[in-house]
Amino acid sequence: MNNAPNSFSSTRKRLMAAAASLAVIGAVGAGALATGTAPVLADAVRVEAPQVPSFADVVEHVSPAVVSVKVKAKIQPTADDGSDDQNGFDNLPDNPQLRRFFKEFRGFGDQGGQQFGMRPFNHRNHGNGEPRPVAQGSGFFISEDGYLVTNNHVVSEGSDFTVVTNDGKELDAKLIGTDPRTDLAVLKVDGGANKFTYVDFADDSKIRIGDWVVAVGNPFGLGGTVTAGIVSARGRDIGAGPYDDFIQIDASVNRGNSGGPTFNLSGQVIGINTAIFSPSGGSVGIAFDIPASTAKQVVQDLMKSGSVQRGWLGVEIQPVTSDIAESLGLKSDKGALVSSAQDAGPGKKAGITAGDVITQVDGKDVASPKELARMIGAFAPGKSVDVTVWRDGKDETVKVDLGTLPASDKQASNEDNSKQSAPAAKPDTLADLGLTVTKAESGKGLVVTDVDPDSDAADRGIQPGDVITSINSSEVNTTDDVSKAMTDAAKAGRKAVLMQITRDDSNRFVALPVGKG
């Protein structure tokens, strides 16, 4: 048998020596117990504990600025019909995406009706319409004179607001303003001559994945609670709204943490706890924060005027896929493809049209539709900006005077909302594309009457009833127009064509490979 390595022999000798020392110490200790004499431990081995970072200093500094927010509303009496809608889903709008968001991305709830820090209360038979508790969340002071930040979803149903400070004092608060698009709200507490401990927002551009963070809030109504973790990811889009840019953390957050702050180790707020991903309802270590950079600007506007005014470009946009980039001759799939420009929008007035790809705003690159929405929304209405678009194989820059973003995200259309009438003409087949089409009654475009389920068109979501209006920015009214556009694309060395589709009075673009069925 080979001898053991020297390192192992050395380690073994040290372990044996340590065991012998412990045996001696144990014997001395036993003798001391028997005789009553104190053992001599001068030569005993002492193990130095490793220096573990503590969050205590940060917590001690910031805790007085973090509060609990209790919300009440005047609930009108309702008849007891025997139903129990504490889950709350029966009252949601009939919107599949919204329902999916409420089921999967929970604001610290463990079932329907406990979303976003909401505490479930059975509102039936309250009788007199007096204010009743409807929600409970967290918040934090941002000024010594009593301004504090929380989530919009915590206060949105409320009429009376109470702030509970770290030392247990209850103070009445007034709602200053809300911004549903970013889920932020500002309350104000009148402290008289008292000055409140407050915290500052951090520069979240300096945050790195893996940085330590501390979340402070009021989970499950327990009062001030601290959890720690790290920054897990940045720039998360969870489908909550047009300005999604969440910071993901793994610090444990739960129902009631809504509106509470997440701190860096300098005691600055890097983000505001807003949602968790929770298939089971409890914390699974995936939480989402509104970044400090977003919150800071919104909060300033709310404190100033009670609302947020955003710039508006007036265009509908979609992502640039690799196929779309190929069809347009773009070098990358960055930017935002304009699917339509609204008639009353500033974009159309400036010359932006469907099929343009917006690549820059004021010289700053646009990576995606979400980023374009954030960039435009950060400008004040009336601001003049240079918008660079990719059109007909080259860059063009147009100057746009931004409008004011309307209150509703969905704008009214001036187009006829009636559905396309059933075509009377004989259908034609575009075998290479897997489509059967016929002329539209209006004479503009081709109506899809059938789609080969094994075709690229089917894979890309084209459906019967869609109206093909153009290919590579050229209008198509006959199958010959389609064939010519495909041939021209092939001659130009393109591997795909960009087909403009109208469905339910909205436009979208689909890239289809050239010469494939």
C-alpha positions as CSV (number, residue, x, y, z in Angstrom):
1,M,0.0,0.0,0.0
2,N,1.3,3.4,-0.9
3,N,2.0,5.8,1.9
4,A,-0.5,8.7,2.5
5,P,0.6,12.1,1.2
6,N,2.6,14.2,3.6
7,S,-0.2,16.8,3.9
8,F,-2.6,14.2,5.0
9,S,-0.1,12.8,7.6
10,S,0.6,16.3,8.9
11,T,-3.1,17.0,9.2
12,R,-3.7,13.7,10.9
13,K,-0.9,14.4,13.5
14,R,-2.5,17.8,14.3
15,L,-5.9,16.3,14.7
16,M,-4.5,13.6,17.1
17,A,-2.7,16.3,19.1
18,A,-5.8,18.4,19.3
19,A,-7.8,15.4,20.5
20,A,-5.2,14.6,23.1
21,S,-5.3,18.2,24.3
22,L,-9.1,18.1,24.5
23,A,-8.9,14.8,26.5
24,V,-6.5,16.5,29.0
25,I,-8.7,19.5,29.3
26,G,-11.7,17.3,29.8
27,A,-9.9,15.4,32.6
28,V,-8.8,18.6,34.2
29,G,-12.3,19.9,34.1
30,A,-13.7,16.7,35.6
31,G,-11.0,16.9,38.4
32,A,-12.0,20.5,39.1
33,L,-15.6,19.5,39.4
34,A,-14.6,16.7,41.8
35,T,-12.2,18.7,44.0
36,G,-13.6,22.2,43.6
37,T,-10.4,23.6,42.3
38,A,-10.2,25.8,39.2
39,P,-8.5,24.3,36.2
40,V,-5.6,26.0,34.6
41,L,-6.5,26.7,30.9
42,A,-3.7,29.0,29.9
43,D,-2.5,26.6,27.2
44,A,-6.0,25.7,25.9
45,V,-6.6,26.1,22.2
46,R,-9.0,29.0,21.4
47,V,-10.8,29.1,18.1
48,E,-11.2,32.7,16.7
49,A,-14.7,33.1,15.2
50,P,-14.6,34.5,11.6
51,Q,-15.6,38.1,11.1
52,V,-19.1,37.9,9.7
53,P,-20.6,41.1,8.1
54,S,-23.5,42.5,10.2
55,F,-26.4,44.6,8.9
56,A,-27.1,45.9,12.4
57,D,-25.6,49.4,11.8
58,V,-27.6,49.9,8.6
59,V,-30.8,48.7,10.2
60,E,-30.3,50.9,13.3
61,H,-29.8,53.9,11.0
62,V,-32.8,53.4,8.6
63,S,-35.5,51.7,10.7
64,P,-36.9,55.0,12.2
65,A,-37.7,56.1,8.6
66,V,-39.7,53.0,7.7
67,V,-43.4,52.9,8.6
68,S,-46.5,50.7,8.3
69,V,-49.3,52.1,6.2
70,K,-52.9,51.2,7.1
71,V,-55.7,51.9,4.6
72,K,-59.4,52.2,5.1
73,A,-62.3,52.8,2.7
74,K,-65.9,53.6,3.0
75,I,-67.5,50.3,2.1
76,Q,-71.1,50.5,1.0
77,P,-73.4,47.8,2.4
78,T,-74.1,44.8,0.2
79,A,-76.6,42.0,0.3
80,D,-75.4,38.6,1.5
81,D,-76.0,36.4,-1.5
82,G,-74.2,33.4,0.0
83,S,-71.1,33.9,-2.1
84,D,-67.7,34.3,-0.8
85,D,-65.5,36.5,-3.0
86,Q,-62.5,36.9,-0.8
87,N,-60.4,35.6,-3.6
88,G,-61.2,38.8,-5.5
89,F,-60.7,37.3,-9.0
90,D,-64.4,37.6,-9.9
91,N,-64.0,41.4,-9.7
92,L,-61.0,41.6,-12.1
93,P,-61.5,43.0,-15.6
94,D,-61.9,40.3,-18.3
95,N,-58.3,40.6,-19.4
96,P,-56.3,37.3,-19.5
97,Q,-52.9,39.0,-19.2
98,L,-54.0,41.0,-16.1
99,R,-55.4,37.8,-14.5
100,R,-52.2,35.9,-15.3
101,F,-50.2,38.7,-13.7
102,F,-52.3,38.7,-10.5
103,K,-52.0,34.9,-10.2
104,E,-48.3,34.6,-10.8
105,F,-46.7,38.0,-9.9
106,R,-48.2,38.6,-6.5
107,G,-47.7,41.7,-4.4
108,F,-46.9,39.7,-1.3
109,G,-50.2,37.8,-1.2
110,D,-50.7,34.1,-0.8
111,Q,-54.0,33.9,-2.6
112,G,-56.4,35.9,-4.6
113,G,-57.7,38.9,-2.6
114,Q,-54.3,39.2,-0.8
115,Q,-52.5,40.6,-3.8
116,F,-50.0,43.4,-3.4
117,G,-50.1,43.5,0.3
118,M,-53.9,43.6,0.5
119,R,-55.4,42.0,3.5
120,P,-58.6,40.1,2.8
121,F,-61.7,41.4,4.6
122,N,-65.2,40.3,4.0
123,H,-67.0,43.5,3.1
124,R,-70.5,42.1,3.2
125,N,-73.1,43.4,5.6
126,H,-71.1,46.2,7.1
127,G,-74.3,48.2,6.9
128,N,-73.4,51.9,7.7
129,G,-70.7,52.7,5.1
130,E,-68.1,53.5,7.8
131,P,-64.4,53.3,6.8
132,R,-63.2,49.7,7.0
133,P,-59.7,48.3,6.6
134,V,-59.0,47.3,3.0
135,A,-55.2,47.1,2.8
136,Q,-52.0,47.2,4.8
137,G,-48.5,47.8,3.5
138,S,-45.3,49.6,4.1
139,G,-43.6,52.9,3.3
140,F,-40.7,55.2,4.2
141,F,-40.1,58.9,4.8
142,I,-38.2,60.9,2.2
143,S,-38.2,64.2,3.9
144,E,-38.1,65.5,7.5
145,D,-41.4,67.3,7.1
146,G,-43.4,64.1,6.6
147,Y,-43.5,63.1,2.9
148,L,-43.4,59.3,2.5
149,V,-43.5,56.9,-0.4
150,T,-45.5,53.7,-0.8
151,N,-47.2,51.7,-3.6
152,N,-50.2,52.9,-5.5
153,H,-51.9,49.5,-5.1
154,V,-51.7,49.8,-1.3
155,V,-53.6,53.1,-1.2
156,S,-55.7,53.0,-4.4
157,E,-58.9,51.8,-2.7
158,G,-58.5,53.9,0.3
159,S,-60.2,57.0,1.7
160,D,-58.4,57.2,5.1
161,F,-54.7,56.6,5.7
162,T,-52.8,55.9,9.0
163,V,-49.1,55.7,9.3
164,V,-47.5,53.7,12.2
165,T,-44.0,54.7,13.0
166,N,-41.2,52.4,14.1
167,D,-41.9,53.4,17.8
168,G,-45.6,52.6,17.5
169,K,-47.1,56.0,17.1
170,E,-50.1,56.3,14.8
171,L,-50.4,59.4,12.6
172,D,-53.0,60.4,10.1
173,A,-51.8,60.9,6.6
174,K,-53.1,62.6,3.5
175,L,-52.8,61.3,0.0
176,I,-50.7,63.7,-2.1
177,G,-50.7,61.8,-5.5
178,T,-50.5,58.5,-7.2
179,D,-49.0,57.1,-10.4
180,P,-50.6,53.8,-11.4
181,R,-48.2,53.3,-14.4
182,T,-45.3,52.9,-12.0
183,D,-47.3,51.8,-9.0
184,L,-46.1,54.6,-6.8
185,A,-47.9,56.9,-4.3
186,V,-46.9,59.8,-2.0
187,L,-48.5,60.4,1.4
188,K,-48.0,63.3,3.8
189,V,-48.0,63.3,7.6
190,D,-48.3,66.5,9.5
191,G,-45.8,66.2,12.4
192,G,-46.1,69.8,13.6
193,A,-42.8,70.9,15.0
194,N,-41.5,67.3,15.0
195,K,-38.9,66.3,12.4
196,F,-39.0,62.9,10.9
197,T,-36.1,60.6,10.2
198,Y,-35.8,60.1,6.5
199,V,-33.7,58.3,3.9
200,D,-32.3,59.1,0.5
201,F,-32.5,57.4,-2.8
202,A,-29.4,55.6,-4.1
203,D,-27.8,55.9,-7.6
204,D,-29.1,52.5,-8.7
205,S,-26.9,52.6,-11.9
206,K,-24.0,51.6,-9.6
207,I,-25.8,48.5,-8.3
208,R,-24.2,45.2,-9.2
209,I,-25.7,41.8,-9.3
210,G,-24.5,40.1,-6.1
211,D,-24.5,43.2,-4.0
212,W,-25.9,42.8,-0.5
213,V,-29.3,44.4,0.2
214,V,-31.6,44.8,3.2
215,A,-35.4,44.9,2.9
216,V,-37.4,46.5,5.8
217,G,-41.2,46.4,6.0
218,N,-44.3,45.2,7.7
219,P,-45.0,41.6,6.5
220,F,-48.3,40.1,7.6
221,G,-48.9,43.1,9.9
222,L,-46.1,42.0,12.2
223,G,-44.5,45.4,12.3
224,G,-40.9,46.4,11.5
225,T,-39.2,43.3,10.1
226,V,-35.8,43.1,8.4
227,T,-34.6,40.6,5.9
228,A,-31.4,40.4,3.9
229,G,-30.3,39.0,0.5
230,I,-28.5,40.0,-2.7
231,V,-29.4,41.7,-6.0
232,S,-30.3,38.7,-8.2
233,A,-30.9,40.5,-11.5
234,R,-31.7,43.9,-13.1
235,G,-34.0,45.1,-15.9
236,R,-36.7,42.5,-15.2
237,D,-39.9,42.8,-17.3
238,I,-42.7,41.0,-15.6
239,G,-45.6,42.3,-17.7
240,A,-46.9,44.7,-15.0
241,G,-46.9,47.8,-17.2
242,P,-45.2,49.9,-20.0
243,Y,-42.3,51.0,-17.7
244,D,-41.2,47.6,-16.3
245,D,-37.5,47.8,-15.3
246,F,-37.5,45.9,-12.0
247,I,-34.6,45.0,-9.8
248,Q,-34.8,41.4,-8.7
249,I,-33.7,40.5,-5.1
250,D,-33.8,37.4,-3.1
251,A,-34.4,39.0,0.3
252,S,-37.5,37.4,1.8
253,V,-40.5,39.7,1.3
254,N,-44.2,38.9,1.8
255,R,-47.7,40.3,2.0
256,G,-47.4,43.6,3.8
257,N,-44.0,44.5,2.4
258,S,-45.6,46.4,-0.4
259,G,-44.2,49.9,-0.6
260,G,-41.3,49.2,1.7
261,P,-37.7,50.1,0.9
262,T,-34.8,47.9,0.0
263,F,-31.5,49.4,1.2
264,N,-27.8,49.1,0.1
265,L,-25.2,48.8,2.9
266,S,-24.9,52.6,2.9
267,G,-28.5,53.0,4.1
268,Q,-29.8,54.4,0.8
269,V,-32.9,53.1,-1.0
270,I,-32.1,51.2,-4.1
271,G,-35.7,50.1,-4.8
272,I,-39.3,49.8,-3.6
273,N,-40.7,46.3,-2.9
274,T,-43.6,45.9,-5.3
275,A,-44.2,42.3,-6.3
276,I,-43.0,38.7,-5.9
277,F,-43.1,35.7,-8.1
278,S,-44.9,33.1,-6.1
279,P,-46.6,30.0,-7.6
280,S,-47.3,28.8,-4.1
281,G,-48.3,32.2,-2.6
282,G,-45.4,32.6,-0.2
283,S,-42.0,34.0,-0.6
284,V,-39.8,31.8,-2.8
285,G,-36.8,34.2,-2.9
286,I,-37.9,36.1,-6.1
287,A,-39.0,39.7,-5.4
288,F,-39.1,42.8,-7.6
289,D,-38.3,46.4,-6.7
290,I,-39.1,49.6,-8.6
291,P,-35.6,51.1,-9.2
292,A,-34.7,54.2,-7.2
293,S,-34.0,56.1,-10.4
294,T,-37.6,55.6,-11.6
295,A,-39.1,56.3,-8.1
296,K,-37.1,59.5,-7.5
297,Q,-38.4,61.3,-10.6
298,V,-42.0,60.1,-10.1
299,V,-42.0,61.1,-6.5
300,Q,-40.7,64.6,-7.2
301,D,-43.5,65.1,-9.7
302,L,-46.1,63.8,-7.3
303,M,-44.9,66.1,-4.5
304,K,-44.9,69.0,-6.8
305,S,-48.3,68.6,-8.6
306,G,-49.9,65.4,-7.4
307,S,-49.6,63.7,-10.8
308,V,-47.1,62.8,-13.4
309,Q,-47.1,64.3,-16.9
310,R,-45.2,62.2,-19.5
311,G,-44.2,62.8,-23.0
312,W,-46.2,61.1,-25.8
313,L,-45.0,60.0,-29.2
314,G,-48.3,58.6,-30.4
315,V,-47.2,55.4,-32.1
316,E,-47.9,51.7,-31.6
317,I,-44.7,49.6,-31.5
318,Q,-43.5,46.0,-31.4
319,P,-40.2,44.2,-30.9
320,V,-37.7,43.8,-33.7
321,T,-37.0,40.1,-34.1
322,S,-34.1,38.7,-35.9
323,D,-36.3,37.8,-38.9
324,I,-37.7,41.3,-39.0
325,A,-34.2,42.8,-38.8
326,E,-33.2,40.5,-41.7
327,S,-36.2,41.6,-43.8
328,L,-35.3,45.2,-43.3
329,G,-31.6,45.0,-43.8
330,L,-30.8,45.9,-40.1
331,K,-27.6,44.7,-38.7
332,S,-29.1,43.9,-35.3
333,D,-32.5,43.2,-33.7
334,K,-32.4,46.4,-31.6
335,G,-34.9,49.2,-31.7
336,A,-38.7,49.4,-31.9
337,L,-40.8,48.7,-35.0
338,V,-43.7,51.2,-35.6
339,S,-46.8,49.1,-36.4
340,S,-48.9,52.2,-36.7
341,A,-48.8,55.9,-36.1
342,Q,-52.0,57.4,-34.5
343,D,-53.7,60.1,-36.6
344,A,-53.7,62.7,-33.8
345,G,-50.2,61.8,-32.5
346,P,-47.1,63.9,-32.7
347,G,-45.2,61.1,-34.3
348,K,-47.4,61.0,-37.4
349,K,-47.4,64.8,-37.6
350,A,-43.6,64.6,-37.7
351,G,-43.6,62.0,-40.5
352,I,-43.1,58.7,-38.6
353,T,-45.0,56.0,-40.4
354,A,-45.8,52.3,-40.0
355,G,-42.7,50.2,-40.9
356,D,-40.2,52.6,-39.5
357,V,-37.8,51.2,-36.9
358,I,-37.0,53.7,-34.1
359,T,-33.3,53.2,-33.3
360,Q,-32.4,56.4,-31.4
361,V,-33.9,59.2,-29.4
362,D,-31.7,62.3,-29.0
363,G,-28.7,60.2,-30.0
364,K,-29.3,57.5,-27.4
365,D,-29.7,54.0,-28.7
366,V,-33.1,52.3,-28.3
367,A,-32.8,48.6,-27.4
368,S,-36.4,47.6,-27.2
369,P,-40.0,48.9,-27.2
370,K,-40.0,49.0,-23.4
371,E,-36.9,51.1,-23.4
372,L,-38.4,53.5,-26.0
373,A,-41.5,53.9,-23.8
374,R,-39.4,54.7,-20.8
375,M,-37.2,57.2,-22.7
376,I,-40.2,59.1,-24.2
377,G,-42.1,59.0,-20.9
378,A,-39.1,60.6,-19.1
379,F,-39.4,63.7,-21.3
380,A,-41.8,66.5,-20.4
381,P,-44.8,67.2,-22.7
382,G,-43.9,69.7,-25.4
383,K,-40.2,68.7,-25.4
384,S,-38.7,68.6,-28.9
385,V,-36.6,65.5,-29.5
386,D,-34.7,64.0,-32.5
387,V,-36.0,60.5,-33.4
388,T,-33.8,58.4,-35.6
389,V,-35.6,55.8,-37.7
390,W,-34.5,53.1,-40.1
391,R,-36.4,53.5,-43.3
392,D,-35.9,52.2,-46.8
393,G,-32.4,50.8,-45.9
394,K,-31.0,53.9,-44.3
395,D,-31.2,56.1,-41.2
396,E,-33.3,59.2,-41.2
397,T,-33.8,61.7,-38.3
398,V,-37.1,63.5,-37.7
399,K,-37.8,66.2,-35.0
400,V,-40.9,65.5,-32.9
401,D,-42.6,67.9,-30.5
402,L,-43.9,65.4,-27.9
403,G,-47.5,65.6,-26.7
404,T,-49.0,64.7,-23.3
405,L,-49.5,61.0,-22.6
406,P,-53.3,60.5,-22.3
407,A,-54.8,59.2,-19.1
408,S,-55.7,55.9,-20.8
409,D,-53.0,53.7,-22.3
410,K,-55.5,52.6,-25.0
411,Q,-56.3,55.4,-27.4
412,A,-59.4,55.7,-29.4
413,S,-59.1,54.9,-33.1
414,N,-60.6,57.1,-35.8
415,E,-60.9,54.0,-38.1
416,D,-64.1,52.1,-38.7
417,N,-64.4,49.5,-36.0
418,S,-66.6,47.2,-37.9
419,K,-65.2,43.8,-38.8
420,Q,-64.0,42.9,-42.3
421,S,-67.0,41.7,-44.3
422,A,-66.9,38.1,-45.6
423,P,-65.2,38.3,-49.0
424,A,-67.2,37.5,-52.1
425,A,-64.3,37.1,-54.5
426,K,-62.8,33.7,-55.3
427,P,-59.8,32.9,-53.1
428,D,-56.3,32.7,-54.5
429,T,-53.5,30.5,-53.2
430,L,-50.0,31.7,-52.2
431,A,-48.5,28.3,-52.0
432,D,-45.0,29.4,-51.1
433,L,-46.4,31.2,-48.0
434,G,-49.0,28.6,-47.1
435,L,-51.8,31.2,-47.4
436,T,-55.1,31.4,-49.2
437,V,-56.2,35.0,-49.8
438,T,-58.9,37.1,-51.6
439,K,-59.2,40.7,-52.3
440,A,-60.6,42.9,-49.6
441,E,-64.0,44.5,-50.3
442,S,-62.5,47.9,-49.9
443,G,-60.0,47.1,-52.7
444,K,-57.1,47.7,-50.3
445,G,-55.2,44.6,-49.1
446,L,-55.8,40.9,-49.2
447,V,-57.9,39.0,-46.7
448,V,-56.5,35.7,-45.4
449,T,-59.1,33.0,-45.7
450,D,-57.0,29.9,-44.9
451,V,-53.6,29.2,-43.4
452,D,-51.6,25.9,-43.9
453,P,-51.0,24.7,-40.3
454,D,-47.6,23.5,-41.3
455,S,-46.5,26.8,-42.8
456,D,-44.2,29.5,-41.5
457,A,-47.2,31.8,-41.7
458,A,-49.0,29.7,-39.1
459,D,-45.9,29.5,-36.9
460,R,-45.8,33.3,-36.9
461,G,-49.4,33.7,-35.9
462,I,-51.1,34.7,-39.1
463,Q,-54.8,33.8,-38.9
464,P,-57.9,33.7,-41.2
465,G,-59.4,37.1,-41.2
466,D,-56.1,39.0,-41.1
467,V,-55.7,41.6,-43.8
468,I,-52.3,41.8,-45.6
469,T,-51.9,45.5,-46.5
470,S,-48.2,45.7,-47.5
471,I,-45.0,43.8,-48.0
472,N,-41.7,45.6,-47.4
473,S,-43.6,48.9,-47.4
474,S,-45.2,48.2,-50.8
475,E,-49.0,48.1,-50.9
476,V,-50.4,44.7,-52.0
477,N,-53.9,44.4,-53.5
478,T,-53.4,41.3,-55.6
479,T,-51.4,38.1,-55.4
480,D,-49.2,39.4,-58.2
481,D,-48.2,42.3,-55.9
482,V,-47.2,39.7,-53.3
483,S,-45.2,37.6,-55.8
484,K,-43.4,40.8,-57.1
485,A,-42.5,41.8,-53.5
486,M,-41.1,38.4,-52.8
487,T,-39.1,38.3,-56.0
488,D,-37.7,41.8,-55.3
489,A,-36.6,40.7,-51.8
490,A,-34.9,37.7,-53.2
491,K,-33.0,39.7,-55.8
492,A,-31.9,42.1,-53.1
493,G,-30.4,39.2,-51.2
494,R,-33.0,39.3,-48.4
495,K,-33.9,36.1,-46.6
496,A,-37.2,37.4,-45.4
497,V,-40.0,39.9,-46.2
498,L,-41.8,42.1,-43.8
499,M,-45.6,41.7,-44.1
500,Q,-47.9,44.2,-42.5
501,I,-51.1,42.7,-41.1
502,T,-54.3,44.4,-39.9
503,R,-56.3,42.6,-37.2
504,D,-59.1,44.1,-35.1
505,D,-58.2,47.6,-36.2
506,S,-54.6,47.3,-35.1
507,N,-51.5,46.8,-37.1
508,R,-48.6,44.4,-36.6
509,F,-45.6,43.2,-38.7
510,V,-44.7,39.6,-39.4
511,A,-41.4,38.5,-41.1
512,L,-41.8,35.5,-43.4
513,P,-38.9,33.6,-45.1
514,V,-38.5,34.2,-48.8
515,G,-39.3,31.1,-51.0
516,K,-40.5,28.8,-48.2
517,G,-43.8,27.2,-47.6
